[in-house]
Amino acid sequence: FSEAVNLHPLVIILSVVIFGGLWGFWGVFFAIPLATLIKAVIHAWPDGQIAQE
């Protein structure tokens, strides 16, 4: 399953534990989609380079 979402198995386990602790059943239910979304946002985020004007 970790290959389908391209996340390390440890990240999946930690996201289920963390989101489950925060939001209970719904946190467990949405843990993997949220972790995938967070990973996509981190990879799409600019590297902090400010455009020189």
mmCIF entry with sequence, helices, sheets and N, C-alpha, C, O atoms, coordinates in Angstrom:
data_MODEL
# 
_entry.id   MODEL 
# 
_entity.id                         1 
_entity.type                       polymer 
_entity.pdbx_number_of_molecules   1 
# 
_entity_poly.entity_id                      1 
_entity_poly.type                           'polypeptide(L)' 
_entity_poly.nstd_linkage                   no 
_entity_poly.nstd_monomer                   no 
_entity_poly.pdbx_seq_one_letter_code       FSEAVNLHPLVIILSVVIFGGLWGFWGVFFAIPLATLIKAVIHAWPDGQIAQE 
_entity_poly.pdbx_seq_one_letter_code_can   FSEAVNLHPLVIILSVVIFGGLWGFWGVFFAIPLATLIKAVIHAWPDGQIAQE 
_entity_poly.pdbx_strand_id                 A 
# 
loop_
_entity_poly_seq.entity_id 
_entity_poly_seq.num 
_entity_poly_seq.mon_id 
_entity_poly_seq.hetero 
1 1  PHE n 
1 2  SER n 
1 3  GLU n 
1 4  ALA n 
1 5  VAL n 
1 6  ASN n 
1 7  LEU n 
1 8  HIS n 
1 9  PRO n 
1 10 LEU n 
1 11 VAL n 
1 12 ILE n 
1 13 ILE n 
1 14 LEU n 
1 15 SER n 
1 16 VAL n 
1 17 VAL n 
1 18 ILE n 
1 19 PHE n 
1 20 GLY n 
1 21 GLY n 
1 22 LEU n 
1 23 TRP n 
1 24 GLY n 
1 25 PHE n 
1 26 TRP n 
1 27 GLY n 
1 28 VAL n 
1 29 PHE n 
1 30 PHE n 
1 31 ALA n 
1 32 ILE n 
1 33 PRO n 
1 34 LEU n 
1 35 ALA n 
1 36 THR n 
1 37 LEU n 
1 38 ILE n 
1 39 LYS n 
1 40 ALA n 
1 41 VAL n 
1 42 ILE n 
1 43 HIS n 
1 44 ALA n 
1 45 TRP n 
1 46 PRO n 
1 47 ASP n 
1 48 GLY n 
1 49 GLN n 
1 50 ILE n 
1 51 ALA n 
1 52 GLN n 
1 53 GLU n 
# 
_struct_asym.id          A 
_struct_asym.entity_id   1 
# 
loop_
_struct_conf.conf_type_id 
_struct_conf.id 
_struct_conf.pdbx_PDB_helix_id 
_struct_conf.beg_label_comp_id 
_struct_conf.beg_label_asym_id 
_struct_conf.beg_label_seq_id 
_struct_conf.pdbx_beg_PDB_ins_code 
_struct_conf.end_label_comp_id 
_struct_conf.end_label_asym_id 
_struct_conf.end_label_seq_id 
_struct_conf.pdbx_end_PDB_ins_code 
_struct_conf.beg_auth_comp_id 
_struct_conf.beg_auth_asym_id 
_struct_conf.beg_auth_seq_id 
_struct_conf.end_auth_comp_id 
_struct_conf.end_auth_asym_id 
_struct_conf.end_auth_seq_id 
_struct_conf.pdbx_PDB_helix_class 
_struct_conf.details 
_struct_conf.pdbx_PDB_helix_length 
HELX_P HELX_P1 AA1 SER A 2 ? VAL A 5  ? SER A 2 VAL A 5  1 ? 4  
HELX_P HELX_P2 AA2 PRO A 9 ? ALA A 44 ? PRO A 9 ALA A 44 1 ? 36 
# 
_struct_conf_type.id          HELX_P 
_struct_conf_type.criteria    ? 
_struct_conf_type.reference   ? 
# 
loop_
_atom_site.group_PDB 
_atom_site.id 
_atom_site.type_symbol 
_atom_site.label_atom_id 
_atom_site.label_alt_id 
_atom_site.label_comp_id 
_atom_site.label_asym_id 
_atom_site.label_entity_id 
_atom_site.label_seq_id 
_atom_site.pdbx_PDB_ins_code 
_atom_site.Cartn_x 
_atom_site.Cartn_y 
_atom_site.Cartn_z 
_atom_site.occupancy 
_atom_site.B_iso_or_equiv 
_atom_site.pdbx_formal_charge 
_atom_site.auth_seq_id 
_atom_site.auth_comp_id 
_atom_site.auth_asym_id 
_atom_site.auth_atom_id 
_atom_site.pdbx_PDB_model_num 
ATOM 1   N N  . PHE A 1 1  ? 0.820   -1.206 0.000  1.00 0.00 ? 1  PHE A N  1 
ATOM 2   C CA . PHE A 1 1  ? 0.000   0.000  0.000  1.00 0.00 ? 1  PHE A CA 1 
ATOM 3   C C  . PHE A 1 1  ? 0.856   1.258  0.000  1.00 0.00 ? 1  PHE A C  1 
ATOM 4   O O  . PHE A 1 1  ? 0.483   2.265  -0.602 1.00 0.00 ? 1  PHE A O  1 
ATOM 5   N N  . SER A 1 2  ? 2.000   1.206  0.671  1.00 0.00 ? 2  SER A N  1 
ATOM 6   C CA . SER A 1 2  ? 2.858   2.392  0.727  1.00 0.00 ? 2  SER A CA 1 
ATOM 7   C C  . SER A 1 2  ? 3.399   2.763  -0.646 1.00 0.00 ? 2  SER A C  1 
ATOM 8   O O  . SER A 1 2  ? 3.703   3.930  -0.894 1.00 0.00 ? 2  SER A O  1 
ATOM 9   N N  . GLU A 1 3  ? 3.523   1.790  -1.541 1.00 0.00 ? 3  GLU A N  1 
ATOM 10  C CA . GLU A 1 3  ? 3.988   2.086  -2.896 1.00 0.00 ? 3  GLU A CA 1 
ATOM 11  C C  . GLU A 1 3  ? 2.915   2.817  -3.698 1.00 0.00 ? 3  GLU A C  1 
ATOM 12  O O  . GLU A 1 3  ? 3.240   3.619  -4.574 1.00 0.00 ? 3  GLU A O  1 
ATOM 13  N N  . ALA A 1 4  ? 1.651   2.554  -3.414 1.00 0.00 ? 4  ALA A N  1 
ATOM 14  C CA . ALA A 1 4  ? 0.560   3.199  -4.153 1.00 0.00 ? 4  ALA A CA 1 
ATOM 15  C C  . ALA A 1 4  ? 0.487   4.690  -3.848 1.00 0.00 ? 4  ALA A C  1 
ATOM 16  O O  . ALA A 1 4  ? 0.199   5.488  -4.740 1.00 0.00 ? 4  ALA A O  1 
ATOM 17  N N  . VAL A 1 5  ? 0.739   5.072  -2.618 1.00 0.00 ? 5  VAL A N  1 
ATOM 18  C CA . VAL A 1 5  ? 0.681   6.487  -2.244 1.00 0.00 ? 5  VAL A CA 1 
ATOM 19  C C  . VAL A 1 5  ? 2.067   7.115  -2.175 1.00 0.00 ? 5  VAL A C  1 
ATOM 20  O O  . VAL A 1 5  ? 2.194   8.309  -1.903 1.00 0.00 ? 5  VAL A O  1 
ATOM 21  N N  . ASN A 1 6  ? 3.105   6.320  -2.421 1.00 0.00 ? 6  ASN A N  1 
ATOM 22  C CA . ASN A 1 6  ? 4.484   6.795  -2.450 1.00 0.00 ? 6  ASN A CA 1 
ATOM 23  C C  . ASN A 1 6  ? 4.897   7.427  -1.114 1.00 0.00 ? 6  ASN A C  1 
ATOM 24  O O  . ASN A 1 6  ? 5.529   8.483  -1.079 1.00 0.00 ? 6  ASN A O  1 
ATOM 25  N N  . LEU A 1 7  ? 4.529   6.761  -0.029 1.00 0.00 ? 7  LEU A N  1 
ATOM 26  C CA . LEU A 1 7  ? 4.932   7.186  1.310  1.00 0.00 ? 7  LEU A CA 1 
ATOM 27  C C  . LEU A 1 7  ? 5.648   6.028  1.996  1.00 0.00 ? 7  LEU A C  1 
ATOM 28  O O  . LEU A 1 7  ? 5.336   4.861  1.758  1.00 0.00 ? 7  LEU A O  1 
ATOM 29  N N  . HIS A 1 8  ? 6.596   6.360  2.837  1.00 0.00 ? 8  HIS A N  1 
ATOM 30  C CA . HIS A 1 8  ? 7.302   5.346  3.614  1.00 0.00 ? 8  HIS A CA 1 
ATOM 31  C C  . HIS A 1 8  ? 6.323   4.725  4.614  1.00 0.00 ? 8  HIS A C  1 
ATOM 32  O O  . HIS A 1 8  ? 5.483   5.436  5.165  1.00 0.00 ? 8  HIS A O  1 
ATOM 33  N N  . PRO A 1 9  ? 6.413   3.423  4.859  1.00 0.00 ? 9  PRO A N  1 
ATOM 34  C CA . PRO A 1 9  ? 5.480   2.781  5.806  1.00 0.00 ? 9  PRO A CA 1 
ATOM 35  C C  . PRO A 1 9  ? 5.481   3.417  7.199  1.00 0.00 ? 9  PRO A C  1 
ATOM 36  O O  . PRO A 1 9  ? 4.440   3.480  7.853  1.00 0.00 ? 9  PRO A O  1 
ATOM 37  N N  . LEU A 1 10 ? 6.636   3.884  7.649  1.00 0.00 ? 10 LEU A N  1 
ATOM 38  C CA . LEU A 1 10 ? 6.700   4.535  8.960  1.00 0.00 ? 10 LEU A CA 1 
ATOM 39  C C  . LEU A 1 10 ? 5.905   5.839  8.968  1.00 0.00 ? 10 LEU A C  1 
ATOM 40  O O  . LEU A 1 10 ? 5.276   6.175  9.972  1.00 0.00 ? 10 LEU A O  1 
ATOM 41  N N  . VAL A 1 11 ? 5.929   6.570  7.861  1.00 0.00 ? 11 VAL A N  1 
ATOM 42  C CA . VAL A 1 11 ? 5.150   7.807  7.749  1.00 0.00 ? 11 VAL A CA 1 
ATOM 43  C C  . VAL A 1 11 ? 3.661   7.494  7.813  1.00 0.00 ? 11 VAL A C  1 
ATOM 44  O O  . VAL A 1 11 ? 2.894   8.236  8.425  1.00 0.00 ? 11 VAL A O  1 
ATOM 45  N N  . ILE A 1 12 ? 3.254   6.406  7.188  1.00 0.00 ? 12 ILE A N  1 
ATOM 46  C CA . ILE A 1 12 ? 1.844   6.003  7.222  1.00 0.00 ? 12 ILE A CA 1 
ATOM 47  C C  . ILE A 1 12 ? 1.418   5.667  8.645  1.00 0.00 ? 12 ILE A C  1 
ATOM 48  O O  . ILE A 1 12 ? 0.362   6.105  9.102  1.00 0.00 ? 12 ILE A O  1 
ATOM 49  N N  . ILE A 1 13 ? 2.236   4.893  9.339  1.00 0.00 ? 13 ILE A N  1 
ATOM 50  C CA . ILE A 1 13 ? 1.907   4.513  10.719 1.00 0.00 ? 13 ILE A CA 1 
ATOM 51  C C  . ILE A 1 13 ? 1.841   5.750  11.613 1.00 0.00 ? 13 ILE A C  1 
ATOM 52  O O  . ILE A 1 13 ? 0.907   5.904  12.400 1.00 0.00 ? 13 ILE A O  1 
ATOM 53  N N  . LEU A 1 14 ? 2.831   6.625  11.490 1.00 0.00 ? 14 LEU A N  1 
ATOM 54  C CA . LEU A 1 14 ? 2.839   7.839  12.316 1.00 0.00 ? 14 LEU A CA 1 
ATOM 55  C C  . LEU A 1 14 ? 1.663   8.747  12.004 1.00 0.00 ? 14 LEU A C  1 
ATOM 56  O O  . LEU A 1 14 ? 1.087   9.346  12.913 1.00 0.00 ? 14 LEU A O  1 
ATOM 57  N N  . SER A 1 15 ? 1.299   8.859  10.730 1.00 0.00 ? 15 SER A N  1 
ATOM 58  C CA . SER A 1 15 ? 0.164   9.716  10.393 1.00 0.00 ? 15 SER A CA 1 
ATOM 59  C C  . SER A 1 15 ? -1.136  9.155  10.952 1.00 0.00 ? 15 SER A C  1 
ATOM 60  O O  . SER A 1 15 ? -1.987  9.916  11.412 1.00 0.00 ? 15 SER A O  1 
ATOM 61  N N  . VAL A 1 16 ? -1.301  7.842  10.921 1.00 0.00 ? 16 VAL A N  1 
ATOM 62  C CA . VAL A 1 16 ? -2.506  7.230  11.495 1.00 0.00 ? 16 VAL A CA 1 
ATOM 63  C C  . VAL A 1 16 ? -2.554  7.473  13.002 1.00 0.00 ? 16 VAL A C  1 
ATOM 64  O O  . VAL A 1 16 ? -3.612  7.787  13.548 1.00 0.00 ? 16 VAL A O  1 
ATOM 65  N N  . VAL A 1 17 ? -1.419  7.329  13.669 1.00 0.00 ? 17 VAL A N  1 
ATOM 66  C CA . VAL A 1 17 ? -1.378  7.539  15.122 1.00 0.00 ? 17 VAL A CA 1 
ATOM 67  C C  . VAL A 1 17 ? -1.631  9.010  15.467 1.00 0.00 ? 17 VAL A C  1 
ATOM 68  O O  . VAL A 1 17 ? -2.416  9.312  16.366 1.00 0.00 ? 17 VAL A O  1 
ATOM 69  N N  . ILE A 1 18 ? -0.970  9.914  14.758 1.00 0.00 ? 18 ILE A N  1 
ATOM 70  C CA . ILE A 1 18 ? -1.098  11.344 15.075 1.00 0.00 ? 18 ILE A CA 1 
ATOM 71  C C  . ILE A 1 18 ? -2.492  11.864 14.752 1.00 0.00 ? 18 ILE A C  1 
ATOM 72  O O  . ILE A 1 18 ? -3.140  12.479 15.599 1.00 0.00 ? 18 ILE A O  1 
ATOM 73  N N  . PHE A 1 19 ? -2.960  11.617 13.512 1.00 0.00 ? 19 PHE A N  1 
ATOM 74  C CA . PHE A 1 19 ? -4.285  12.117 13.144 1.00 0.00 ? 19 PHE A CA 1 
ATOM 75  C C  . PHE A 1 19 ? -5.384  11.394 13.918 1.00 0.00 ? 19 PHE A C  1 
ATOM 76  O O  . PHE A 1 19 ? -6.413  11.993 14.231 1.00 0.00 ? 19 PHE A O  1 
ATOM 77  N N  . GLY A 1 20 ? -5.182  10.127 14.228 1.00 0.00 ? 20 GLY A N  1 
ATOM 78  C CA . GLY A 1 20 ? -6.153  9.403  15.047 1.00 0.00 ? 20 GLY A CA 1 
ATOM 79  C C  . GLY A 1 20 ? -6.231  9.963  16.453 1.00 0.00 ? 20 GLY A C  1 
ATOM 80  O O  . GLY A 1 20 ? -7.310  10.041 17.041 1.00 0.00 ? 20 GLY A O  1 
ATOM 81  N N  . GLY A 1 21 ? -5.078  10.354 16.995 1.00 0.00 ? 21 GLY A N  1 
ATOM 82  C CA . GLY A 1 21 ? -5.061  10.969 18.315 1.00 0.00 ? 21 GLY A CA 1 
ATOM 83  C C  . GLY A 1 21 ? -5.723  12.334 18.332 1.00 0.00 ? 21 GLY A C  1 
ATOM 84  O O  . GLY A 1 21 ? -6.341  12.725 19.322 1.00 0.00 ? 21 GLY A O  1 
ATOM 85  N N  . LEU A 1 22 ? -5.589  13.059 17.225 1.00 0.00 ? 22 LEU A N  1 
ATOM 86  C CA . LEU A 1 22 ? -6.188  14.393 17.158 1.00 0.00 ? 22 LEU A CA 1 
ATOM 87  C C  . LEU A 1 22 ? -7.690  14.346 16.919 1.00 0.00 ? 22 LEU A C  1 
ATOM 88  O O  . LEU A 1 22 ? -8.454  15.040 17.591 1.00 0.00 ? 22 LEU A O  1 
ATOM 89  N N  . TRP A 1 23 ? -8.118  13.510 15.944 1.00 0.00 ? 23 TRP A N  1 
ATOM 90  C CA . TRP A 1 23 ? -9.508  13.551 15.497 1.00 0.00 ? 23 TRP A CA 1 
ATOM 91  C C  . TRP A 1 23 ? -10.231 12.214 15.582 1.00 0.00 ? 23 TRP A C  1 
ATOM 92  O O  . TRP A 1 23 ? -11.290 12.053 14.974 1.00 0.00 ? 23 TRP A O  1 
ATOM 93  N N  . GLY A 1 24 ? -9.689  11.255 16.316 1.00 0.00 ? 24 GLY A N  1 
ATOM 94  C CA . GLY A 1 24 ? -10.382 9.983  16.523 1.00 0.00 ? 24 GLY A CA 1 
ATOM 95  C C  . GLY A 1 24 ? -10.574 9.186  15.245 1.00 0.00 ? 24 GLY A C  1 
ATOM 96  O O  . GLY A 1 24 ? -9.665  9.080  14.422 1.00 0.00 ? 24 GLY A O  1 
ATOM 97  N N  . PHE A 1 25 ? -11.774 8.625  15.088 1.00 0.00 ? 25 PHE A N  1 
ATOM 98  C CA . PHE A 1 25 ? -12.063 7.772  13.932 1.00 0.00 ? 25 PHE A CA 1 
ATOM 99  C C  . PHE A 1 25 ? -11.833 8.500  12.619 1.00 0.00 ? 25 PHE A C  1 
ATOM 100 O O  . PHE A 1 25 ? -11.246 7.943  11.692 1.00 0.00 ? 25 PHE A O  1 
ATOM 101 N N  . TRP A 1 26 ? -12.294 9.749  12.537 1.00 0.00 ? 26 TRP A N  1 
ATOM 102 C CA . TRP A 1 26 ? -12.152 10.487 11.285 1.00 0.00 ? 26 TRP A CA 1 
ATOM 103 C C  . TRP A 1 26 ? -10.693 10.794 10.986 1.00 0.00 ? 26 TRP A C  1 
ATOM 104 O O  . TRP A 1 26 ? -10.298 10.865 9.823  1.00 0.00 ? 26 TRP A O  1 
ATOM 105 N N  . GLY A 1 27 ? -9.902  10.973 12.011 1.00 0.00 ? 27 GLY A N  1 
ATOM 106 C CA . GLY A 1 27 ? -8.469  11.167 11.810 1.00 0.00 ? 27 GLY A CA 1 
ATOM 107 C C  . GLY A 1 27 ? -7.801  9.939  11.241 1.00 0.00 ? 27 GLY A C  1 
ATOM 108 O O  . GLY A 1 27 ? -6.940  10.041 10.368 1.00 0.00 ? 27 GLY A O  1 
ATOM 109 N N  . VAL A 1 28 ? -8.198  8.767  11.735 1.00 0.00 ? 28 VAL A N  1 
ATOM 110 C CA . VAL A 1 28 ? -7.668  7.515  11.191 1.00 0.00 ? 28 VAL A CA 1 
ATOM 111 C C  . VAL A 1 28 ? -8.141  7.333  9.758  1.00 0.00 ? 28 VAL A C  1 
ATOM 112 O O  . VAL A 1 28 ? -7.373  6.902  8.898  1.00 0.00 ? 28 VAL A O  1 
ATOM 113 N N  . PHE A 1 29 ? -9.394  7.658  9.498  1.00 0.00 ? 29 PHE A N  1 
ATOM 114 C CA . PHE A 1 29 ? -9.977  7.479  8.170  1.00 0.00 ? 29 PHE A CA 1 
ATOM 115 C C  . PHE A 1 29 ? -9.284  8.362  7.130  1.00 0.00 ? 29 PHE A C  1 
ATOM 116 O O  . PHE A 1 29 ? -9.045  7.932  6.001  1.00 0.00 ? 29 PHE A O  1 
ATOM 117 N N  . PHE A 1 30 ? -8.964  9.598  7.520  1.00 0.00 ? 30 PHE A N  1 
ATOM 118 C CA . PHE A 1 30 ? -8.364  10.541 6.579  1.00 0.00 ? 30 PHE A CA 1 
ATOM 119 C C  . PHE A 1 30 ? -6.851  10.689 6.735  1.00 0.00 ? 30 PHE A C  1 
ATOM 120 O O  . PHE A 1 30 ? -6.266  11.574 6.112  1.00 0.00 ? 30 PHE A O  1 
ATOM 121 N N  . ALA A 1 31 ? -6.206  9.859  7.538  1.00 0.00 ? 31 ALA A N  1 
ATOM 122 C CA . ALA A 1 31 ? -4.778  10.012 7.816  1.00 0.00 ? 31 ALA A CA 1 
ATOM 123 C C  . ALA A 1 31 ? -3.917  9.892  6.565  1.00 0.00 ? 31 ALA A C  1 
ATOM 124 O O  . ALA A 1 31 ? -3.049  10.734 6.336  1.00 0.00 ? 31 ALA A O  1 
ATOM 125 N N  . ILE A 1 32 ? -4.136  8.877  5.764  1.00 0.00 ? 32 ILE A N  1 
ATOM 126 C CA . ILE A 1 32 ? -3.282  8.662  4.595  1.00 0.00 ? 32 ILE A CA 1 
ATOM 127 C C  . ILE A 1 32 ? -3.524  9.722  3.519  1.00 0.00 ? 32 ILE A C  1 
ATOM 128 O O  . ILE A 1 32 ? -2.553  10.231 2.959  1.00 0.00 ? 32 ILE A O  1 
ATOM 129 N N  . PRO A 1 33 ? -4.777  10.079 3.204  1.00 0.00 ? 33 PRO A N  1 
ATOM 130 C CA . PRO A 1 33 ? -4.947  11.190 2.252  1.00 0.00 ? 33 PRO A CA 1 
ATOM 131 C C  . PRO A 1 33 ? -4.345  12.503 2.752  1.00 0.00 ? 33 PRO A C  1 
ATOM 132 O O  . PRO A 1 33 ? -3.773  13.259 1.967  1.00 0.00 ? 33 PRO A O  1 
ATOM 133 N N  . LEU A 1 34 ? -4.468  12.780 4.048  1.00 0.00 ? 34 LEU A N  1 
ATOM 134 C CA . LEU A 1 34 ? -3.885  14.006 4.589  1.00 0.00 ? 34 LEU A CA 1 
ATOM 135 C C  . LEU A 1 34 ? -2.363  13.965 4.532  1.00 0.00 ? 34 LEU A C  1 
ATOM 136 O O  . LEU A 1 34 ? -1.732  14.971 4.208  1.00 0.00 ? 34 LEU A O  1 
ATOM 137 N N  . ALA A 1 35 ? -1.769  12.822 4.840  1.00 0.00 ? 35 ALA A N  1 
ATOM 138 C CA . ALA A 1 35 ? -0.313  12.694 4.775  1.00 0.00 ? 35 ALA A CA 1 
ATOM 139 C C  . ALA A 1 35 ? 0.178   12.853 3.342  1.00 0.00 ? 35 ALA A C  1 
ATOM 140 O O  . ALA A 1 35 ? 1.215   13.472 3.106  1.00 0.00 ? 35 ALA A O  1 
ATOM 141 N N  . THR A 1 36 ? -0.561  12.299 2.385  1.00 0.00 ? 36 THR A N  1 
ATOM 142 C CA . THR A 1 36 ? -0.197  12.450 0.976  1.00 0.00 ? 36 THR A CA 1 
ATOM 143 C C  . THR A 1 36 ? -0.316  13.908 0.549  1.00 0.00 ? 36 THR A C  1 
ATOM 144 O O  . THR A 1 36 ? 0.535   14.410 -0.186 1.00 0.00 ? 36 THR A O  1 
ATOM 145 N N  . LEU A 1 37 ? -1.358  14.587 1.000  1.00 0.00 ? 37 LEU A N  1 
ATOM 146 C CA . LEU A 1 37 ? -1.540  16.004 0.685  1.00 0.00 ? 37 LEU A CA 1 
ATOM 147 C C  . LEU A 1 37 ? -0.420  16.847 1.281  1.00 0.00 ? 37 LEU A C  1 
ATOM 148 O O  . LEU A 1 37 ? 0.107   17.738 0.614  1.00 0.00 ? 37 LEU A O  1 
ATOM 149 N N  . ILE A 1 38 ? -0.056  16.578 2.516  1.00 0.00 ? 38 ILE A N  1 
ATOM 150 C CA . ILE A 1 38 ? 1.019   17.322 3.169  1.00 0.00 ? 38 ILE A CA 1 
ATOM 151 C C  . ILE A 1 38 ? 2.338   17.114 2.425  1.00 0.00 ? 38 ILE A C  1 
ATOM 152 O O  . ILE A 1 38 ? 3.101   18.061 2.233  1.00 0.00 ? 38 ILE A O  1 
ATOM 153 N N  . LYS A 1 39 ? 2.604   15.877 2.008  1.00 0.00 ? 39 LYS A N  1 
ATOM 154 C CA . LYS A 1 39 ? 3.825   15.597 1.253  1.00 0.00 ? 39 LYS A CA 1 
ATOM 155 C C  . LYS A 1 39 ? 3.831   16.354 -0.071 1.00 0.00 ? 39 LYS A C  1 
ATOM 156 O O  . LYS A 1 39 ? 4.862   16.900 -0.463 1.00 0.00 ? 39 LYS A O  1 
ATOM 157 N N  . ALA A 1 40 ? 2.699   16.393 -0.764 1.00 0.00 ? 40 ALA A N  1 
ATOM 158 C CA . ALA A 1 40 ? 2.619   17.104 -2.042 1.00 0.00 ? 40 ALA A CA 1 
ATOM 159 C C  . ALA A 1 40 ? 2.831   18.599 -1.853 1.00 0.00 ? 40 ALA A C  1 
ATOM 160 O O  . ALA A 1 40 ? 3.500   19.236 -2.667 1.00 0.00 ? 40 ALA A O  1 
ATOM 161 N N  . VAL A 1 41 ? 2.273   19.164 -0.796 1.00 0.00 ? 41 VAL A N  1 
ATOM 162 C CA . VAL A 1 41 ? 2.446   20.595 -0.527 1.00 0.00 ? 41 VAL A CA 1 
ATOM 163 C C  . VAL A 1 41 ? 3.903   20.902 -0.202 1.00 0.00 ? 41 VAL A C  1 
ATOM 164 O O  . VAL A 1 41 ? 4.442   21.909 -0.661 1.00 0.00 ? 41 VAL A O  1 
ATOM 165 N N  . ILE A 1 42 ? 4.540   20.047 0.581  1.00 0.00 ? 42 ILE A N  1 
ATOM 166 C CA . ILE A 1 42 ? 5.948   20.267 0.930  1.00 0.00 ? 42 ILE A CA 1 
ATOM 167 C C  . ILE A 1 42 ? 6.827   20.213 -0.315 1.00 0.00 ? 42 ILE A C  1 
ATOM 168 O O  . ILE A 1 42 ? 7.736   21.029 -0.467 1.00 0.00 ? 42 ILE A O  1 
ATOM 169 N N  . HIS A 1 43 ? 6.565   19.266 -1.200 1.00 0.00 ? 43 HIS A N  1 
ATOM 170 C CA . HIS A 1 43 ? 7.373   19.145 -2.411 1.00 0.00 ? 43 HIS A CA 1 
ATOM 171 C C  . HIS A 1 43 ? 7.089   20.266 -3.410 1.00 0.00 ? 43 HIS A C  1 
ATOM 172 O O  . HIS A 1 43 ? 7.963   20.609 -4.207 1.00 0.00 ? 43 HIS A O  1 
ATOM 173 N N  . ALA A 1 44 ? 5.900   20.837 -3.382 1.00 0.00 ? 44 ALA A N  1 
ATOM 174 C CA . ALA A 1 44 ? 5.556   21.913 -4.305 1.00 0.00 ? 44 ALA A CA 1 
ATOM 175 C C  . ALA A 1 44 ? 5.940   23.288 -3.761 1.00 0.00 ? 44 ALA A C  1 
ATOM 176 O O  . ALA A 1 44 ? 5.965   24.263 -4.511 1.00 0.00 ? 44 ALA A O  1 
ATOM 177 N N  . TRP A 1 45 ? 6.240   23.372 -2.473 1.00 0.00 ? 45 TRP A N  1 
ATOM 178 C CA . TRP A 1 45 ? 6.567   24.642 -1.837 1.00 0.00 ? 45 TRP A CA 1 
ATOM 179 C C  . TRP A 1 45 ? 7.898   25.161 -2.393 1.00 0.00 ? 45 TRP A C  1 
ATOM 180 O O  . TRP A 1 45 ? 8.841   24.391 -2.576 1.00 0.00 ? 45 TRP A O  1 
ATOM 181 N N  . PRO A 1 46 ? 7.969   26.449 -2.657 1.00 0.00 ? 46 PRO A N  1 
ATOM 182 C CA . PRO A 1 46 ? 9.245   27.012 -3.140 1.00 0.00 ? 46 PRO A CA 1 
ATOM 183 C C  . PRO A 1 46 ? 10.338  26.834 -2.091 1.00 0.00 ? 46 PRO A C  1 
ATOM 184 O O  . PRO A 1 46 ? 10.060  26.702 -0.899 1.00 0.00 ? 46 PRO A O  1 
ATOM 185 N N  . ASP A 1 47 ? 11.553  26.833 -2.546 1.00 0.00 ? 47 ASP A N  1 
ATOM 186 C CA . ASP A 1 47 ? 12.683  26.594 -1.644 1.00 0.00 ? 47 ASP A CA 1 
ATOM 187 C C  . ASP A 1 47 ? 13.059  27.809 -0.808 1.00 0.00 ? 47 ASP A C  1 
ATOM 188 O O  . ASP A 1 47 ? 14.138  27.842 -0.217 1.00 0.00 ? 47 ASP A O  1 
ATOM 189 N N  . GLY A 1 48 ? 12.207  28.779 -0.753 1.00 0.00 ? 48 GLY A N  1 
ATOM 190 C CA . GLY A 1 48 ? 12.472  29.955 0.052  1.00 0.00 ? 48 GLY A CA 1 
ATOM 191 C C  . GLY A 1 48 ? 13.266  31.021 -0.683 1.00 0.00 ? 48 GLY A C  1 
ATOM 192 O O  . GLY A 1 48 ? 13.698  32.006 -0.085 1.00 0.00 ? 48 GLY A O  1 
ATOM 193 N N  . GLN A 1 49 ? 13.455  30.824 -1.965 1.00 0.00 ? 49 GLN A N  1 
ATOM 194 C CA . GLN A 1 49 ? 14.182  31.816 -2.747 1.00 0.00 ? 49 GLN A CA 1 
ATOM 195 C C  . GLN A 1 49 ? 13.241  32.971 -3.080 1.00 0.00 ? 49 GLN A C  1 
ATOM 196 O O  . GLN A 1 49 ? 12.181  32.775 -3.676 1.00 0.00 ? 49 GLN A O  1 
ATOM 197 N N  . ILE A 1 50 ? 13.639  34.153 -2.692 1.00 0.00 ? 50 ILE A N  1 
ATOM 198 C CA . ILE A 1 50 ? 12.830  35.340 -2.954 1.00 0.00 ? 50 ILE A CA 1 
ATOM 199 C C  . ILE A 1 50 ? 13.294  35.937 -4.280 1.00 0.00 ? 50 ILE A C  1 
ATOM 200 O O  . ILE A 1 50 ? 14.490  36.117 -4.509 1.00 0.00 ? 50 ILE A O  1 
ATOM 201 N N  . ALA A 1 51 ? 12.345  36.235 -5.134 1.00 0.00 ? 51 ALA A N  1 
ATOM 202 C CA . ALA A 1 51 ? 12.682  36.801 -6.444 1.00 0.00 ? 51 ALA A CA 1 
ATOM 203 C C  . ALA A 1 51 ? 13.320  38.171 -6.263 1.00 0.00 ? 51 ALA A C  1 
ATOM 204 O O  . ALA A 1 51 ? 12.799  39.027 -5.547 1.00 0.00 ? 51 ALA A O  1 
ATOM 205 N N  . GLN A 1 52 ? 14.433  38.358 -6.913 1.00 0.00 ? 52 GLN A N  1 
ATOM 206 C CA . GLN A 1 52 ? 15.128  39.646 -6.853 1.00 0.00 ? 52 GLN A CA 1 
ATOM 207 C C  . GLN A 1 52 ? 14.492  40.606 -7.849 1.00 0.00 ? 52 GLN A C  1 
ATOM 208 O O  . GLN A 1 52 ? 14.339  40.289 -9.029 1.00 0.00 ? 52 GLN A O  1 
ATOM 209 N N  . GLU A 1 53 ? 14.129  41.772 -7.360 1.00 0.00 ? 53 GLU A N  1 
ATOM 210 C CA . GLU A 1 53 ? 13.494  42.762 -8.244 1.00 0.00 ? 53 GLU A CA 1 
ATOM 211 C C  . GLU A 1 53 ? 14.464  43.861 -8.580 1.00 0.00 ? 53 GLU A C  1 
ATOM 212 O O  . GLU A 1 53 ? 14.117  44.788 -9.312 1.00 0.00 ? 53 GLU A O  1 
# 
